Amino acid sequence: MFNALPSSSSYRWTVYTDVQGNYVLPYIITGNFDDEELAIIQSAMKAIENNTCLRFQKRKNEKDYLDLQNERNQGCYTTVGRQSGKNVVMLEANALATCVEHDIVVSAIL
């Protein structure tokens, strides 16, 4: 597997680590997702954890964090790498279409 960012990049999520040396990504979910959508998001996070050195942890007071949102007419998007402060992961889900599918969520988070 190749890295999208060089090891020296300040955009890598290497700020927070756990005792095993895994990289921790603090997150919050501010989007209005239903129970099924939340289960898909959690499943995608678990798949990432099972296959990488990344771990997800609900945000306490960390400066840099993921904010999973769901806003109408926004589609699916995120920035590449870690930005300072809030890092929006937009996963629009509505009656017409949804970005909350396992593979899409994995791709958006990574």
Secondary structure, 3 states (H helix, E strand, C coil): CCCCCCCCCCCCCCCCECCCCCEEEEEEECCCCCHHHHHHHHHHHHHHHHHCCEEEEECCCCCCEEEEECCCCCCEEECCCCCCCEEEEEECECCCCECCCHHHHHHHHC
